[in-house]
C-alpha cells in the first residue's frame, strides 16, 4: 500500500471519529434540552425511574450501604446522569469544552430532580466518606411509589 493510500485511510478514520463525536454531541444537546423543558415533577419522576428503577445502580436497596467506605454506595447525580446522556464511548477526538459543559448540565438537572425527590421523602442522601460526595438511596416510601407507578402523582400532589 502506498503512503498516499495510508494517508487517505487516516483522514477517513479521523472523519469517522469526528462524525461520531458530533452525533454524540447532538444527541446530548437534544436530551439536555428535553430535560430542561420538563416541569420539575416530571424531571424528578424520570430521575427516580432511571436512578432507582429496575436495572439501575439504585434499584437494589439491599446492595446499598448507609455510609462510610464507598463499597455499596448508592447512585450519585453524576452516575444517574449517564442514564440520560451516555458516555461518549470513545476517547478520540478528545472532548471539547462544550462536551464537558453538556455533561455538567445533565448532572445539574439530575441533581434538581434528586432534590425534588428528597423533599418528597422518596430518596435520602448519604455520604460515603471515602468518595467525598453525596450518593442517594430510595426510601421505603420512594420504593413503594416506584413499584406502584405513583412517583409523578406524589410529586405533583
N, CA, C and O of each residue as an XYZ file, in Angstrom:
628
protein
N       0.857     -1.180      0.000
C       0.000      0.000      0.000
C       0.894      1.231      0.000
O       1.825      1.331      0.799
N       0.617      2.141     -0.873
C       1.455      3.336     -0.966
C       1.133      4.281      0.186
O       0.039      4.232      0.748
N       2.090      5.145      0.537
C       1.845      6.099      1.613
C       0.643      6.993      1.342
O      -0.041      7.444      2.261
N       0.400      7.239      0.041
C      -0.728      8.101     -0.297
C      -2.049      7.474      0.175
O      -2.913      8.164      0.717
N      -2.193      6.159     -0.039
C      -3.427      5.498      0.370
C      -3.531      5.421      1.889
O      -4.618      5.581      2.444
N      -2.417      5.180      2.558
C      -2.417      5.144      4.012
C      -2.849      6.474      4.591
O      -3.600      6.507      5.566
N      -2.392      7.565      4.013
C      -2.775      8.899      4.465
C      -4.274      9.109      4.283
O      -4.932      9.674      5.157
N      -4.811      8.664      3.167
C      -6.244      8.802      2.896
C      -7.052      8.000      3.921
O      -8.086      8.467      4.400
N      -6.581      6.794      4.256
C      -7.265      5.979      5.269
C      -7.279      6.687      6.616
O      -8.288      6.664      7.321
N      -6.157      7.320      6.979
C      -6.090      8.056      8.243
C      -7.097      9.203      8.255
O      -7.764      9.445      9.261
N      -7.200      9.903      7.132
C      -8.162     11.005      7.035
C      -9.594     10.490      7.162
O     -10.427     11.114      7.819
N      -9.876      9.345      6.529
C     -11.224      8.775      6.598
C     -11.543      8.347      8.033
O     -12.663      8.534      8.508
N     -10.547      7.770      8.721
C     -10.762      7.378     10.118
C     -11.022      8.602     10.982
O     -11.924      8.595     11.820
N     -10.236      9.650     10.781
C     -10.408     10.880     11.558
C     -11.784     11.487     11.291
O     -12.439     11.970     12.215
N     -12.222     11.466     10.036
C     -13.548     11.988      9.704
C     -14.638     11.165     10.387
O     -15.625     11.722     10.867
N     -14.467      9.851     10.433
C     -15.439      8.980     11.092
C     -15.512      9.248     12.584
O     -16.599      9.280     13.160
N     -14.363      9.439     13.212
C     -14.334      9.746     14.642
C     -14.979     11.093     14.913
O     -15.710     11.259     15.889
N     -14.703     12.048     14.043
C     -15.294     13.378     14.203
C     -16.810     13.296     14.051
O     -17.547     13.973     14.768
N     -17.273     12.471     13.121
C     -18.719     12.304     12.912
C     -19.362     11.664     14.147
O     -20.450     12.071     14.555
N     -18.698     10.665     14.747
C     -19.235     10.040     15.967
C     -19.317     11.047     17.100
O     -20.295     11.078     17.847
N     -18.281     11.874     17.224
C     -18.270     12.900     18.269
C     -19.425     13.877     18.059
O     -20.076     14.284     19.021
N     -19.679     14.249     16.818
C     -20.765     15.176     16.515
C     -22.127     14.530     16.767
O     -23.044     15.192     17.251
N     -22.265     13.256     16.446
C     -23.527     12.549     16.716
C     -23.796     12.500     18.223
O     -24.918     12.740     18.667
N     -22.762     12.189     18.998
C     -22.929     12.166     20.457
C     -23.340     13.548     20.959
O     -24.264     13.677     21.761
N     -22.651     14.570     20.484
C     -22.917     15.949     20.923
C     -24.363     16.352     20.606
O     -25.040     16.948     21.444
N     -24.827     16.029     19.412
C     -26.199     16.383     19.047
C     -27.216     15.628     19.905
O     -28.216     16.205     20.333
N     -26.966     14.359     20.155
C     -27.873     13.573     20.996
C     -27.867     14.114     22.428
O     -28.919     14.212     23.059
N     -26.692     14.463     22.937
C     -26.579     15.006     24.291
C     -27.289     16.351     24.383
O     -28.000     16.605     25.355
N     -27.109     17.201     23.402
C     -27.781     18.500     23.395
C     -29.295     18.334     23.379
O     -30.008     19.050     24.081
N     -29.785     17.389     22.577
C     -31.225     17.159     22.492
C     -31.772     16.667     23.835
O     -32.840     17.100     24.265
N     -31.046     15.768     24.493
C     -31.521     15.239     25.769
C     -31.472     16.297     26.861
O     -32.394     16.380     27.673
N     -30.432     17.098     26.901
C     -30.346     18.175     27.890
C     -31.468     19.188     27.657
O     -32.073     19.674     28.613
N     -31.745     19.505     26.403
C     -32.840     20.435     26.098
C     -34.182     19.842     26.523
O     -35.033     20.551     27.060
N     -34.372     18.546     26.283
C     -35.618     17.891     26.676
C     -35.790     17.926     28.194
O     -36.859     18.270     28.696
N     -34.740     17.570     28.911
C     -34.802     17.575     30.373
C     -35.031     18.982     30.921
O     -35.788     19.168     31.873
N     -34.383     19.954     30.324
C     -34.532     21.349     30.769
C     -35.959     21.851     30.599
O     -36.410     22.703     31.364
N     -36.665     21.335     29.615
C     -38.023     21.784     29.332
C     -39.071     21.108     30.223
O     -40.214     21.559     30.281
N     -38.693     20.038     30.912
C     -39.657     19.315     31.743
C     -40.001     20.101     33.003
O     -39.126     20.735     33.593
N     -41.264     20.066     33.422
C     -41.592     20.585     34.752
C     -40.809     19.772     35.791
O     -40.496     18.606     35.553
N     -40.496     20.376     36.930
C     -39.655     19.711     37.932
C     -40.203     18.358     38.374
O     -39.430     17.420     38.572
N     -41.499     18.239     38.529
C     -42.077     16.961     38.969
C     -41.815     15.866     37.938
O     -41.502     14.732     38.299
N     -41.942     16.203     36.664
C     -41.691     15.207     35.615
C     -40.211     14.851     35.537
O     -39.856     13.688     35.351
N     -39.352     15.854     35.681
C     -37.915     15.600     35.713
C     -37.581     14.654     36.859
O     -36.858     13.675     36.673
N     -38.105     14.947     38.036
C     -37.833     14.120     39.210
C     -38.351     12.702     39.028
O     -37.688     11.749     39.437
N     -39.515     12.543     38.426
C     -40.064     11.206     38.196
C     -39.157     10.406     37.266
O     -38.961      9.209     37.474
N     -38.605     11.052     36.248
C     -37.672     10.361     35.351
C     -36.380     10.002     36.080
O     -35.829      8.920     35.880
N     -35.904     10.907     36.919
C     -34.690     10.622     37.696
C     -34.936      9.428     38.617
O     -34.067      8.568     38.762
N     -36.102      9.372     39.233
C     -36.436      8.254     40.117
C     -36.442      6.944     39.343
O     -35.872      5.951     39.795
N     -37.076      6.937     38.191
C     -37.171      5.711     37.391
C     -35.805      5.245     36.903
O     -35.485      4.058     36.975
N     -35.008      6.175     36.408
C     -33.708      5.780     35.844
C     -32.640      5.553     36.905
O     -31.730      4.748     36.711
N     -32.748      6.257     38.021
C     -31.736      6.114     39.064
C     -32.015      5.023     40.068
O     -31.094      4.499     40.694
N     -33.315      4.667     40.230
C     -33.684      3.730     41.288
C     -34.595      2.603     40.803
O     -34.991      1.742     41.587
N     -34.921      2.610     39.530
C     -35.765      1.566     38.966
C     -34.979      0.296     38.661
O     -33.771      0.237     38.889
N     -35.664     -0.713     38.149
C     -35.011     -1.987     37.816
C     -33.824     -1.791     36.869
O     -33.893     -1.025     35.908
N     -32.749     -2.494     37.163
C     -31.556     -2.429     36.329
C     -30.644     -1.245     36.598
O     -29.596     -1.114     35.967
N     -31.031     -0.385     37.526
C     -30.199      0.778     37.838
C     -29.326      0.484     39.053
O     -29.558     -0.484     39.778
N     -28.334      1.318     39.263
C     -27.461      1.154     40.429
C     -28.239      1.280     41.733
O     -27.904      0.618     42.715
N     -29.257      2.107     41.758
C     -30.058      2.295     42.963
C     -31.249      1.363     43.048
O     -32.078      1.506     43.947
N     -31.353      0.408     42.130
C     -32.502     -0.476     42.079
C     -32.539     -1.569     43.122
O     -33.598     -2.148     43.366
N     -31.415     -1.866     43.745
C     -31.356     -2.945     44.732
C     -31.004     -2.358     46.097
O     -29.830     -2.160     46.406
N     -32.013     -2.083     46.904
C     -31.796     -1.462     48.214
C     -30.853     -2.264     49.103
O     -30.069     -1.686     49.856
N     -30.924     -3.589     49.021
C     -30.091     -4.431     49.878
C     -28.606     -4.298     49.568
O     -27.768     -4.614     50.412
N     -28.268     -3.831     48.355
C     -26.865     -3.695     47.972
C     -26.279     -2.335     48.344
O     -25.074     -2.123     48.216
N     -27.124     -1.417     48.801
C     -26.668     -0.058     49.113
C     -26.416      0.064     50.604
O     -27.302     -0.185     51.422
N     -25.201      0.450     50.942
C     -24.858      0.660     52.344
C     -25.261      2.070     52.759
O     -25.627      2.893     51.920
N     -25.192      2.338     54.047
C     -25.668      3.633     54.531
C     -24.570      4.645     54.795
O     -24.841      5.691     55.383
N     -23.359      4.377     54.389
C     -22.311      5.374     54.545
C     -20.950      4.759     54.770
O     -20.779      3.541     54.712
N     -20.007      5.602     55.023
C     -18.596      5.274     55.275
C     -17.889      4.888     53.980
O     -17.887      5.677     53.035
N     -17.285      3.697     53.906
C     -16.498      3.316     52.727
C     -17.380      3.321     51.480
O     -18.600      3.186     51.570
N     -16.748      3.479     50.318
C     -17.558      3.629     49.104
C     -18.114      2.314     48.567
O     -18.932      2.337     47.648
N     -17.704      1.184     49.100
C     -18.287     -0.077     48.657
C     -19.767     -0.070     49.008
O     -20.135      0.191     50.154
N     -20.597     -0.350     48.050
C     -22.026     -0.374     48.283
C     -22.686      0.991     48.284
O     -23.818      1.129     48.748
N     -22.001      2.001     47.776
C     -22.599      3.335     47.711
C     -23.748      3.342     46.719
O     -23.753      2.584     45.749
N     -24.707      4.193     46.970
C     -25.816      4.356     46.039
C     -25.404      5.208     44.852
O     -24.255      5.641     44.762
N     -26.332      5.447     43.947
C     -26.006      6.253     42.777
C     -25.772      7.715     43.153
O     -26.331      8.221     44.126
N     -24.953      8.366     42.378
C     -24.694      9.799     42.529
C     -25.433     10.548     41.420
O     -25.910      9.932     40.466
N     -25.528     11.856     41.540
C     -26.129     12.651     40.466
C     -25.348     12.441     39.172
O     -25.939     12.302     38.101
N     -24.040     12.419     39.269
C     -23.207     12.184     38.094
C     -23.509     10.813     37.490
O     -23.695     10.692     36.279
N     -23.559      9.791     38.327
C     -23.821      8.446     37.830
C     -25.178      8.329     37.159
O     -25.298      7.709     36.102
N     -26.198      8.919     37.763
C     -27.540      8.860     37.165
C     -27.573      9.628     35.845
O     -28.313      9.258     34.933
N     -26.786     10.684     35.737
C     -26.798     11.486     34.505
C     -26.402     10.653     33.287
O     -26.816     10.959     32.169
N     -25.611      9.614     33.492
C     -25.215      8.753     32.372
C     -26.371      7.897     31.874
O     -26.301      7.343     30.776
N     -27.437      7.781     32.669
C     -28.629      7.069     32.217
C     -29.431      7.940     31.243
O     -30.281      7.434     30.511
N     -29.161      9.240     31.236
C     -29.807     10.173     30.319
C     -28.890     10.517     29.147
O     -29.308     10.485     27.989
N     -27.656     10.840     29.456
C     -26.664     11.187     28.429
C     -25.515     10.198     28.591
O     -24.625     10.409     29.415
N     -25.529      9.122     27.808
C     -24.495      8.087     27.955
C     -23.093      8.630     27.696
O     -22.912      9.684     27.086
N     -22.129      7.889     28.170
C     -20.733      8.210     27.922
C     -20.494      8.232     26.411
O     -21.171      7.528     25.662
N     -19.556      9.020     25.982
C     -19.248      9.089     24.547
C     -18.830      7.724     24.003
O     -19.131      7.398     22.855
N     -18.143      6.928     24.814
C     -17.742      5.596     24.373
C     -16.486      5.561     23.528
O     -16.130      4.509     22.997
N     -15.818      6.676     23.396
C     -14.580      6.738     22.630
C     -13.744      7.886     23.162
O     -14.275      8.850     23.714
N     -12.435      7.779     22.996
C     -11.558      8.801     23.565
C     -10.997      9.761     22.523
O     -10.455     10.809     22.876
N     -11.120      9.421     21.264
C     -10.571     10.276     20.224
C     -11.683     10.621     19.236
O     -12.380      9.719     18.769
N     -11.865     11.871     18.910
C     -11.121     13.033     19.363
C     -11.472     13.363     20.817
O     -12.526     12.978     21.324
N     -10.575     14.072     21.460
C     -10.808     14.463     22.854
C     -12.061     15.318     22.956
O     -12.377     16.072     22.035
N     -12.769     15.205     24.062
C     -13.970     16.038     24.238
C     -13.629     17.526     24.190
O     -12.595     17.962     24.696
N     -14.508     18.274     23.581
C     -14.362     19.732     23.542
C     -14.906     20.314     24.849
O     -15.593     19.624     25.602
N     -14.601     21.555     25.108
C     -15.096     22.226     26.319
C     -16.621     22.174     26.373
O     -17.200     22.012     27.447
N     -17.271     22.311     25.218
C     -18.739     22.242     25.174
C     -19.252     20.872     25.597
O     -20.334     20.771     26.176
N     -18.493     19.817     25.315
C     -18.893     18.463     25.719
C     -18.898     18.344     27.238
O     -19.807     17.749     27.818
N     -17.890     18.906     27.872
C     -17.844     18.897     29.339
C     -19.002     19.709     29.919
O     -19.586     19.332     30.935
N     -19.325     20.815     29.274
C     -20.444     21.639     29.736
C     -21.771     20.901     29.593
O     -22.641     21.026     30.455
N     -21.937     20.136     28.519
C     -23.150     19.336     28.351
C     -23.276     18.313     29.476
O     -24.356     18.121     30.034
N     -22.169     17.663     29.801
C     -22.180     16.675     30.882
C     -22.571     17.364     32.190
O     -23.381     16.832     32.949
N     -22.005     18.536     32.459
C     -22.331     19.286     33.685
C     -23.793     19.690     33.717
O     -24.431     19.615     34.767
N     -24.331     20.115     32.588
C     -25.744     20.479     32.541
C     -26.618     19.280     32.882
O     -27.597     19.417     33.617
N     -26.277     18.111     32.357
C     -27.043     16.895     32.650
C     -26.972     16.574     34.141
O     -27.983     16.219     34.747
N     -25.798     16.694     34.731
C     -25.637     16.411     36.161
C     -26.462     17.385     36.990
O     -27.126     16.972     37.940
N     -26.433     18.659     36.651
C     -27.208     19.661     37.401
C     -28.706     19.382     37.328
O     -29.419     19.540     38.319
N     -29.179     18.969     36.160
C     -30.603     18.652     36.020
C     -30.980     17.438     36.866
O     -32.024     17.429     37.517
N     -30.135     16.424     36.854
C     -30.385     15.248     37.702
C     -30.382     15.663     39.173
O     -31.218     15.199     39.949
N     -29.457     16.526     39.558
C     -29.400     16.991     40.950
C     -30.681     17.722     41.334
O     -31.160     17.571     42.458
N     -31.245     18.513     40.419
C     -32.527     19.173     40.700
C     -33.622     18.140     40.915
O     -34.442     18.269     41.825
N     -33.629     17.120     40.076
C     -34.613     16.056     40.245
C     -34.447     15.342     41.564
O     -35.435     15.027     42.229
N     -33.204     15.079     41.957
C     -32.946     14.424     43.243
C     -33.418     15.291     44.405
O     -33.947     14.776     45.390
N     -33.230     16.589     44.295
C     -33.697     17.475     45.359
C     -35.212     17.389     45.497
O     -35.729     17.341     46.613
N     -35.920     17.369     44.392
C     -37.377     17.235     44.435
C     -37.781     15.905     45.077
O     -38.708     15.853     45.885
N     -37.089     14.853     44.716
C     -37.380     13.529     45.285
C     -37.097     13.514     46.785
O     -37.845     12.918     47.560
N     -36.021     14.170     47.183
C     -35.669     14.217     48.610
C     -36.713     15.011     49.386
O     -37.086     14.619     50.492
N     -37.184     16.107     48.832
C     -38.204     16.915     49.516
C     -39.515     16.157     49.663
O     -40.289     16.420     50.583
N     -39.764     15.217     48.758
C     -40.979     14.401     48.836
C     -40.750     13.118     49.645
O     -41.629     12.259     49.717
N     -39.582     12.997     50.241
C     -39.209     11.818     51.054
C     -39.203     10.522     50.247
O     -39.505      9.453     50.778
N     -38.860     10.619     48.968
C     -38.787      9.433     48.123
C     -37.370      8.875     48.037
O     -37.175      7.697     47.739
N     -36.390      9.727     48.298
C     -34.987      9.307     48.366
C     -34.348      9.990     49.565
O     -34.871     10.971     50.095
N     -33.220      9.458     49.978
C     -32.454     10.086     51.045
C     -31.007     10.175     50.573
O     -30.515      9.297     49.864
N     -30.340     11.242     50.975
C     -28.934     11.356     50.614
C     -28.090     10.826     51.752
O     -28.520     10.763     52.904
N     -26.890     10.453     51.397
C     -25.934      9.937     52.372
C     -24.537     10.268     51.871
O     -24.349     10.602     50.701
N     -23.585     10.174     52.744
C     -22.205     10.477     52.387
C     -21.352      9.252     52.652
O     -21.262      8.764     53.778
N     -20.738      8.773     51.604
C     -19.728      7.730     51.748
C     -18.392      8.467     51.787
O     -17.927      8.984     50.771
N     -17.778      8.511     52.972
C     -16.660      9.424     53.215
C     -15.478      9.196     52.295
O     -14.798     10.159     51.942
N     -15.203      7.971     51.890
C     -14.037      7.769     51.031
C     -14.287      8.292     49.623
O     -13.337      8.524     48.874
N     -15.561      8.482     49.249
C     -15.865      9.059     47.936
C     -15.821     10.574     48.009
O     -15.400     11.229     47.056
N     -16.247     11.132     49.123
C     -16.215     12.570     49.287
C     -17.367     13.307     48.635
O     -17.304     14.530     48.508
N     -18.397     12.628     48.224
C     -19.567     13.301     47.684
C     -20.816     12.497     48.002
O     -20.751     11.348     48.439
N     -21.956     13.138     47.769
C     -23.237     12.540     48.142
C     -23.641     11.435     47.183
O     -23.431     11.520     45.973
N     -24.222     10.405     47.756
C     -24.915      9.424     46.942
C     -26.321      9.298     47.501
O     -26.640      9.915     48.517
N     -27.153      8.517     46.860
C     -28.576      8.510     47.165
C     -29.099      7.096     47.294
O     -28.546      6.163     46.712
N     -30.156      6.941     48.051
C     -30.851      5.662     48.185
C     -32.351      5.951     48.229
O     -32.777      6.979     48.756
N     -33.136      5.049     47.679
C     -34.585      5.194     47.742
C     -35.046      4.921     49.172
O     -34.499      4.057     49.859
N     -36.041      5.656     49.602
C     -36.657      5.381     50.897
C     -37.720      4.296     50.700
O     -38.033      3.922     49.570
N     -38.266      3.798     51.805
C     -39.360      2.824     51.689
C     -40.537      3.444     50.936
O     -41.171      2.796     50.103
N     -40.814      4.698     51.243
C     -41.894      5.403     50.549
C     -41.599      5.524     49.059
O     -42.477      5.311     48.223
N     -40.359      5.865     48.735
C     -39.958      6.003     47.335
C     -40.019      4.686     46.588
O     -40.486      4.634     45.450
N     -39.551      3.626     47.220
C     -39.584      2.304     46.583
C     -41.033      1.886     46.324
O     -41.349      1.387     45.244
N     -41.915      2.087     47.310
C     -43.329      1.729     47.136
C     -43.970      2.552     46.016
O     -44.720      2.016     45.200
N     -43.676      3.843     45.980
C     -44.235      4.704     44.935
C     -43.740      4.278     43.558
O     -44.503      4.279     42.591
N     -42.481      3.919     43.471
C     -41.911      3.469     42.206
C     -42.584      2.176     41.752
O     -42.956      2.037     40.587
N     -42.737      1.242     42.671
C     -43.358     -0.044     42.335
C     -44.818      0.106     41.931
O     -45.308     -0.649     41.092
N     -45.516      1.069     42.517
C     -46.937      1.281     42.197
C     -47.144      2.280     41.050
O     -48.280      2.530     40.647
N     -46.054      2.849     40.526
C     -46.174      3.835     39.461
C     -46.780      5.151     39.915
O     -47.467      5.817     39.139
N     -46.532      5.540     41.178
C     -47.139      6.733     41.760
C     -46.172      7.887     41.997
O     -46.533      8.869     42.646
N     -44.955      7.784     41.483
C     -43.962      8.824     41.762
C     -44.436     10.179     41.270
O     -44.425     11.149     42.028
N     -44.847     10.262     40.026
C     -45.254     11.555     39.478
C     -46.450     12.127     40.233
O     -46.466     13.319     40.542
N     -47.440     11.308     40.531
C     -48.620     11.835     41.230
C     -48.256     12.329     42.631
O     -48.818     13.323     43.089
N     -47.334     11.663     43.318
C     -46.887     12.147     44.634
C     -46.155     13.478     44.508
O     -46.320     14.364     45.346
N     -45.354     13.615     43.467
C     -44.601     14.851     43.269
C     -45.509     16.013     42.870
O     -45.236     17.165     43.208
N     -46.557     15.713     42.172
C     -47.478     16.764     41.738
C     -48.513     17.092     42.806
O     -49.125     18.159     42.790
N     -48.702     16.137     43.754
C     -49.772     16.237     44.727
C     -49.602     17.260     45.761
O     -50.464     17.411     46.627
